[in-house]
Amino acid sequence: MVTAGLAVVLVALGAGAFVVLKPRLSPDDFEGRGSGAVTVRIPAGASTEDIGVALARAGVVASARSFVNATQDRGATDRLRPGHYRLRKGMAAKAALDLLLTPAARVVTRVTVPEGMRASEVLQRLSAQTGIPLKDFQSVSADRLGLPPYAQGLEGFLFPATYEVEPGGTAVDVLSAMVSRFKAAARSLSLEERAARVHLTPLQAVTVASIAEAEGGTEEDFPKITRVIYNRLESGMPLQIDATVTYAQGRRTLKVTEGDTKVDSPYNTYARKGLPPGPISNPGEKALLAALEPAQGDWHWFVTTDPAHRITKFTNKESEFVRYREELNKNLGTR
């Protein structure tokens, strides 16, 4: 009787253990790759279990445990990333994992902002490529973006790069990411400390970089352009930068007339000595570095003589500068 009683107990315990362990050892799972379409959001910091629960609630997998097991078996726990993913309903857990590890399944809009764009141009591009209304970007208050304390506005601090915009992303989200990327680049370059070494404030360093970006034919020219700027500043000469004049006019052109150089604006470096009051474009890392590490040379003039081939010439002789301007006018068809 004792033996029979023990047997009954063991059977009962075994049955209980099976009930408890079955969901872990052999959880419910669908077969195949599923059908239809469903978008699932994985928040930042979500655990594998959290993701499994979200997938099960969306009908993607049969159980959270099946997904957890598939992820652990694959050793993919650290490869899952937050974001929105386009999946299918009724998927085998392994198939769902495959999709989550496939970049193409992620629902995201990628926006590339090239170097040298003005803030107004950047906002237009962001709106066109994200579908967020332009007025939303234009109405964002600068104090919501975490700008550096030396910034006077967005110009110069919308760092050129490729950005990912999640569904539901806002204008504040996008612009904050761009400012954060600028601040990361500034930290990497030690911009504030190194600006002082070339006798500039951080804002002035960004301004110089923005001029180099707007004027430069190639990245290799940037350090020479910044050297010209510093040489002219040290000599007490006006900078006479065409890009600052066209910025003041809100134009984009290489054809600058004598009349243009008389525009009444603090950005007119023909009429006013010194740097303009702020950046005239959004510079990339190479231009920022050039502002901090100018080339060595005695140049006081430069001209992009052949814009089509991005050829820029430098000189310390005014007579050569005049000849280079004539070469530019010839290539532009203005003579």
Secondary structure by P-SEA (a helix, b strand, c coil): caaaaaaaaaaaaaaaaaaaaccccccccccccccbbbbbbbcccccaaaaaaaaaaacccccaaaaaaaaaaacccccccbbbbbbbccccaaaaaaaaacccccbbbbbbbbccccaaaaaaaaaaaacccaaaaaaccccccccccccccccccccbbbbbbcccccaaaaaaaaaaaaaaaaaaaaaaaaaaaacccaaaaaaaaaaaaaccccccaaaaaaaaaaaaaaaccccccaaaaaaaacccccccccccccccccccccccccccccccbbbcaaaaaaaacccccccccccccccccbbbbbbccaaaaaaaaaaaaaaaccc
